Amino acid sequence: MSLEEKIGQMFLVGFRGPVCLSDSPICKAIQEIRVGAVWLTEYQSPLPEMKGNIESFSQVQTLISDMQSAASIPLFVSIDAACIRILTLDLIFYNQRG
């Protein structure tokens, strides 16, 4: 691992948006800076209009999968503890649907 990759691995970044597209800032950061970790949350600030990354269980699964695909080194993913309730309830209903 190069020095540049080692330095990138020390970064944990938060970002706005529920997707990781090839031209999105988070995808570029994962590929170019080689960030080591990402932080997911429902809101980026106390203001409700400042949406974060978490909408539903299946959306978070897709988001994490897309970010891991963009990374050359597996990412550490952290989730805001307040969002666990949302994901847990969504997972319960998701499993009940089949």
C-alpha positions in Angstrom: 0.0 0.0 0.0 1.4 3.4 -1.0 1.8 6.3 1.4 -1.0 8.1 -0.4 -3.4 5.1 0.2 -2.3 4.8 3.9 -3.2 8.5 4.4 -6.5 8.2 2.6 -7.4 5.2 4.8 -7.3 7.5 7.9 -10.2 9.6 6.6 -13.8 9.0 7.8 -16.1 11.2 5.7 -19.7 12.1 5.8 -21.6 13.2 2.8 -25.1 14.2 1.5 -27.2 12.1 -0.8 -28.7 8.6 -0.8 -26.7 7.3 -3.8 -23.1 6.7 -4.9 -23.0 7.5 -8.7 -19.7 7.5 -10.6 -19.8 11.3 -10.9 -20.9 12.0 -7.3 -18.5 13.6 -4.8 -18.4 10.6 -2.5 -17.6 8.2 -5.3 -14.8 10.5 -6.5 -13.4 10.7 -2.9 -13.5 6.9 -2.6 -11.7 6.4 -5.8 -9.3 9.4 -5.8 -8.5 10.1 -2.1 -9.1 6.4 -1.2 -11.0 7.3 2.0 -11.0 4.4 4.5 -14.5 5.0 6.1 -17.8 6.6 5.5 -20.4 7.8 7.9 -24.1 7.4 7.1 -26.9 9.4 8.8 -30.5 10.4 8.3 -29.8 14.2 8.6 -26.6 16.1 8.1 -27.8 18.9 10.4 -30.6 19.7 12.8 -32.4 21.3 9.8 -34.8 18.7 8.2 -34.1 20.0 4.7 -30.4 18.9 5.0 -31.0 15.2 4.2 -28.4 12.7 4.8 -28.0 9.2 3.3 -30.5 6.9 5.0 -34.0 6.4 3.5 -34.7 2.7 3.9 -33.0 -0.6 4.5 -32.8 -1.6 0.8 -31.5 1.8 -0.2 -28.7 1.6 2.4 -27.8 -1.9 1.2 -27.5 -0.6 -2.4 -25.6 2.5 -1.3 -23.0 0.5 0.7 -22.7 -2.0 -2.1 -22.1 0.8 -4.7 -19.5 2.4 -2.4 -17.7 -0.9 -1.8 -17.6 -1.4 -5.6 -16.0 2.0 -6.1 -13.3 1.3 -3.4 -10.1 -0.5 -4.1 -9.7 -1.3 -0.4 -12.9 -2.3 1.5 -14.5 0.6 3.4 -15.4 0.8 7.0 -19.0 2.0 7.2 -20.4 3.7 10.3 -24.0 4.5 10.9 -25.4 7.2 13.2 -26.9 5.5 16.2 -30.1 7.4 15.9 -30.6 5.8 12.5 -30.4 2.3 13.8 -34.1 2.5 14.9 -35.1 3.3 11.3 -33.1 0.6 9.7 -34.2 -2.0 12.3 -37.9 -1.3 11.8 -37.5 -1.3 8.1 -35.6 -4.6 8.2 -38.4 -6.1 10.3 -41.1 -5.0 7.7 -38.8 -6.0 4.8 -38.4 -9.5 6.1 -42.2 -9.8 6.7 -42.9 -9.0 3.1 -40.8 -12.0 2.0 
